[in-house]
Amino acid sequence: MDGITGLAAVIMLFGMPMAIIGMYTFYRVRKLRTEERLAAIQRGVNVPMEAELSQAASSRRYGILSIAGAVGYMVAFSIIARYEPDALMAAAFGAIPFTLGLGFLLDAFLIRRDMHAA
């Protein structure tokens, strides 16, 4: 196996089980919170509902996460490019999530501007 193929194989080998564990943990925590809330309601306790993020806050969060992920992706492949020059082409693909993140931030700005105009 050459360099990039081996790296991708290792990432997939360790990444897939971690993703599955993460999804199960998210599911389990959510289920426990629901059961706890239902038990409190059965006892007659007033349980306040958690406020969800506004659309602008959600877009801002996705924008920041997309840009941070893209920058990390591009930096990682730029470091790999010191030893494997072809990896620099892979770093260029970081522009896709970067521009998506910029789009989310623009969406958050426009939503907030429309809310203040109304």
Secondary structure in CASP SS format (residue, H / E / C, confidence):
PFRMAT SS
TARGET T0000
AUTHOR 0000-0000-0000
METHOD secondary structure of the structure
MODEL  1
M C 1.00
D C 1.00
G H 1.00
I H 1.00
T H 1.00
G H 1.00
L H 1.00
A H 1.00
A H 1.00
V H 1.00
I H 1.00
M H 1.00
L H 1.00
F H 1.00
G H 1.00
M H 1.00
P H 1.00
M H 1.00
A H 1.00
I H 1.00
I H 1.00
G H 1.00
M H 1.00
Y H 1.00
T H 1.00
F H 1.00
Y H 1.00
R H 1.00
V H 1.00
R H 1.00
K H 1.00
L H 1.00
R H 1.00
T H 1.00
E H 1.00
E H 1.00
R H 1.00
L H 1.00
A H 1.00
A H 1.00
I H 1.00
Q H 1.00
R C 1.00
G C 1.00
V C 1.00
N C 1.00
V C 1.00
P C 1.00
M C 1.00
E C 1.00
A C 1.00
E C 1.00
L C 1.00
S C 1.00
Q H 1.00
A H 1.00
A H 1.00
S H 1.00
S H 1.00
R H 1.00
R H 1.00
Y H 1.00
G H 1.00
I H 1.00
L H 1.00
S H 1.00
I H 1.00
A H 1.00
G H 1.00
A H 1.00
V H 1.00
G H 1.00
Y H 1.00
M H 1.00
V H 1.00
A H 1.00
F H 1.00
S H 1.00
I H 1.00
I H 1.00
A C 1.00
R C 1.00
Y C 1.00
E C 1.00
P C 1.00
D C 1.00
A H 1.00
L H 1.00
M H 1.00
A H 1.00
A H 1.00
A H 1.00
F C 1.00
G C 1.00
A H 1.00
I H 1.00
P H 1.00
F H 1.00
T H 1.00
L H 1.00
G H 1.00
L H 1.00
G H 1.00
F H 1.00
L H 1.00
L H 1.00
D H 1.00
A H 1.00
F H 1.00
L H 1.00
I H 1.00
R H 1.00
R H 1.00
D H 1.00
M H 1.00
H H 1.00
A H 1.00
A C 1.00
END
